[in-house]
Amino acid sequence: MSAVTSIAHRSASTPTFRQLQIHIDQKHEAAWCFMSAPARPCFTTVMLDELNDWFGRLRHGAAALGVRYHVIASAMPGVYNLGGDLDLFSKLIQQQDREGLLDYGIRCIDALHANLQCLDSGVTTISLVQGDALGGGFEAALSSDVIIAERGTRMGFPEILFNLFPGMGAYSLLSRKLDAKQAERMMLSGDLYSAETLHDMGLVDVLAEPGDGALAVYEHIRRENRSRNGFRAVRKVRNTLNPLGYRELRDVLEIWVDAALALEPRDLRMMQRLVSRQTQLGAAAA
């Protein structure tokens, strides 16, 4: 975290949000977006709205800001993001509020799709994972062009523990990066995977030593800058041959909402236990 903090202090700040910290490093043409949800480090509605706001600004202003790289990281030591707001899910499910669940999910896939599309501005998107990335946090990381993870960090999808599945892009992303069978195995196991294992699988692009993640980001930027035209062209080919459209994300989201509304009281009790765990992790990180 110290390396990230020192880099942030050398950056020009813009704009001000409640649950995001944005810094523009003009020298390296990189925008840093640090997630900082209070209490529980998950995707709150406030954070999702701010992410979509920020991504909207970059869609129209990345060139004016001099941004060619966008890095999503966490301001919380030991935690990247623990995923969906399970406390909110539990309340909406108990109320059988389909529109509320759908509205939350649309916020998620709007942000994920924008990141997948390189913010419609040719920006290289990077996820810097320096702590646990679970559920929606793992989905968010997978949506970037490049995943840089520090050794010892863990990623996975625990949703099956409360009888659900990650419905905001996991299957679509994993089945393209691996294959459908491996995607299902990862989603249905509930297992957590080390950064080292995910690197061997090809899901993590760069492994960094603990505390060196930010330095690894800058090393990647230097390496890509030497052949940026080639890097961008290869990504365009990948997205042309195997595109992930918004309609697919929305169709899967509808399935997720219906599955969530079918959860039983015992499933919701497990969800609340994970909420407590999220709160403990947030307190420890704070």
N, C-alpha and C positions, 0 to 999 in steps of 0.2 A: 504493500500500500504506500510505502514511503516514496517509491519511485514515481508512482502515479501522482501523488500529491505534489511532488516537486515539479513535475511536468505541468500540472494544472496551474500552479502558481506562476509559471512563465507564460501562460496563455492569456489571450484577451478574452474577457468574459462577455457572453451574449446568449440568449436573453435570460431573464430571471423566471424560474419556475418554482413550484413548491416541492415537488418530489423528483425533479431532475436537476442536475448541475451541468450546465453547458459551458464548454470552453473551446475557443478556436485557437489552434496553434498555427499561426499564419506562416511561420517558417517552413513547416512540414505539410502545409495545406490539409490539415487534419482537424476535424471537429470531434471532440470527445463528449460523450453523453453518459454521465454517471447516474445510475438509478439510486435513489435514496428514500424509499418508502419508510415512514416511521412505524415503530412497533413491530409490524410483521413485514419482512422484505418480500412482498408478493406484488402482483400486478393489481393495484387498486384501480378503481375507476378514475381517480384523479391522475394517477400516473399514466394510464392509457390515453386519457384525453390530452395530457401534456405531450406524450410521445407523438400522437397524431398531429397535434398543433405544430410541434417542432419539425416533423417530417414534411408537413405541408409547406413550411417556410423554406426548407431545403429544396423541395421540388422546384420552387420558383426562384430561389436565391442562392443556390450552391455556388454557381459561377461568380456571382457578385461578391460572395463571402470568401472566394478563393479556396473552396473546399473540394478536394478530390478524394478524400478518405473520411469515412465516418466510423467511429469506434464506439460501441456500446459496452460499458463496463459498470461496475458497482462501486458505490461509495462505502459499502459495508464490508469490513474485513471478513473473509471466510464464507461469504454468501454472495453469489451472483444474483440469483432470483429464485424463489421457491415456488413460483408458478401462480396459478389462479387464486383469487380471493375466496378461499374455501368457506370462510365464515359467511360471506355474502351468498355463495352458492347454497349453503345449508338453509339459510332463511328463505331464499327464493324457491327452493324445492319444497320446503314445508308449506309455503303459500301457494304452490302449484302455479307460480308466476312464469309462464312460458315466455312472455314478451320481455320480462326482466332478464332472463337468462340469455335470450337471443340478442338483446341489446348489448349485454356485456360481451358476448362472443363476437359480435360485429366489430366492437372496438378493438378486440384482439386481432382479428384477421385483417382489419384495415391496416394496423401497424405492421403486422407480419408481411403482408403483401407489398406494402410500400418498401420495406427493407429488401424483400426479394427482388423488386424491380429497380434496385440501386437508386431509389428515390427519384426515378425518372430523370436522372441527370448524369448518368455515367459514373456516379460515385462508387468507389470500392467500399463495401460494407464489411466491417470487422467486428467480431465479438471477442472481447477479452474476458476470459473466464478465470477468476482468481478465487473462486469458492463454489459451493454447491449450486448447481443449476438443475432444478427439478421441475417436472411437468412443463408448464408454460414457459418457465425459464430456459429449459432445454430446447423447447420449440423455438424460442426467440434466438438462441445461439445458432441453431441449425439454419435459420433463415438468412444468415450472413454469408457473404462470399468466402470469408476466411474466418476460421475459428482458431484462436490462440489460447491455449489453456496451460495453466501452471501445473506441474506435477503434483499429484496428491489430491487434486480437486475431483469431485464426483458429479456425475450427471446421470439422469434416469427418469423414468416415468412411474411414479408410485400410485397413479390413479386406480389401478386394478385392486388396490388394497381396500378401497371403498366401492368396488363393483362398478367402476366407470372406466373410461378410456380418455386419453388426451385428444381432444377434439378440435384443436385450433391449428392443425397443420402437421402434427407428428407423423401420421401415416403417409401423407403425401410426400413429405420431405425425406423420411427414412427410406421409403420404397424407391425413391429416385437415387438416393446416395448409396443404398445397399441393394436390397430387393424386398419384395413383399413379405416373404417368409421370415427374413431376419427382422423386418419392421414389426411384424406381429409378435415374434418371440420377445423382442425388447419391451413391447408395450404390455404384453400379457404376463411377463415374469415379475414386474415390479422391482427388478434388481437395479442397484446403482452400479455404475461402471466408472472405473478410474479414468482419468485423462489419458494415462498410458495405454490402457486397453482400447479406448476409442481412437487413439492415434494409430494403433496397429490395425484397427478396422477401417481406417480412412476417413473417419468422421471429424477428428481433430487434425487440423493442418499443421500446426506448429506447437511443439512442446517447449515450455519454458521452465526454468528452475523457479522454485518458490521465491516470490518477490521480484522476479525479473520479467514479469509479463509485459509491463509497459515498454521496457527496453526491447523486447521481442517484437512489439508492434512497430516500433521505429525501424528496427532492422528489416522487417517485412516491407515497410514503405520504401526504404532505400533500395531493396532488391527489386521490388515491382517497378519503381521509377526507372530503373535501367532498361526495362523491356515492357513499359506500360501498354504500348499499343498491342503487343502480343498477348499480354494477360487479359486485356479487355476483349480482344477478339475471341479468345478461347471461351470466355464466359458467355459471350453472345451465341457462340455455336452451341454450347451446352443448353442454354435457355431456349434456343430455337428448336433443337432436336427433342428436348424433354421439358416443355413449358409447364409451369404450374399456374393456372389461371385462377382468378378470383371466384369464378363460378364453382369450381371444384371445392375450394375452401368453404364457400357458403353451403354447398350441399352436405359436406361432412359435418359442418356446424349444426345443421338442422337435425342430423342423426344424433349428435351429441346432446342436444337439448332434449330430445325425446327420451334418450337413455337416462339423462339426469332426472327427469321428472318421474321415472319409473323406480328410482331408488327407494329402498325400504328403511324403516327406522333404524335397524341395526347398521345399515350402510352410513346413515347420517351420524350415528354415534361414532363410528370410526373416523368419519370426516372431521368431527369436532376434536377427536384426539389428535389428529394431525394439525388442526388449528392451534392447539395448545403447544405442540412441538414447534410450529412455526414461530409462535410468540416467544418461546424459550430461546430459539436460535437468534431471533432478532434482538432479544435482550442481551444475549452473550456477545453478539457482534457489536452492539452499541457500546 
